[in-house]
Amino acid sequence: MLRLTEKVLFFFIIIFSFLNTQCEEDVIIDDLLCDFTTVIDETKYANLSSDNFTFVNAEIEGDCLSIEIGASGCDGSTWKFELIDSGDVAESSPEQRYLKLDFNNDELCDAYFESTFTFDLNPVKVQGSNKIILHLDGLDESLEYSY
């Protein structure tokens, strides 16, 4: 009888260990979905100019905003990006938010490169809503973010 109890206990320990490992992997995968997070900063937004690049494409994929831009440079490997939200929420149906792309390019070459990167949109969700309109400075059309 003791032998059966030991086998059952061993079985539960193995199952528990597997489930615990599976949860940790899911968390890691979820953290890697977007390249960067969106920053909400009214002062930075107000002092930021969205230029020195052109939008090639922008679309929302799940909770990530995928942005493709083009700009001059040597190879684009040193480009730095930050998506800044104004902190303001326009009270409409659906609500609206305003964003700018902070693009730092210190490359002094005349070649033209395109790059795609993603930003986590979770910080701009509006509590009590399941959809917002995003206005990205320099992008011709608004984007609808449903969550």
Secondary structure by P-SEA (a helix, b strand, c coil): caaaaaaaaaaaaaaaaaaaaaaaaaaaaaaacccbbbbbbaaaaaacccccccccccccccccbbbbbbbbccccccbbbbbbbcccccccccbbbbbbbbccccccccbbbbbbbbbbccccccccccbbbbbcccccbbbbbcc
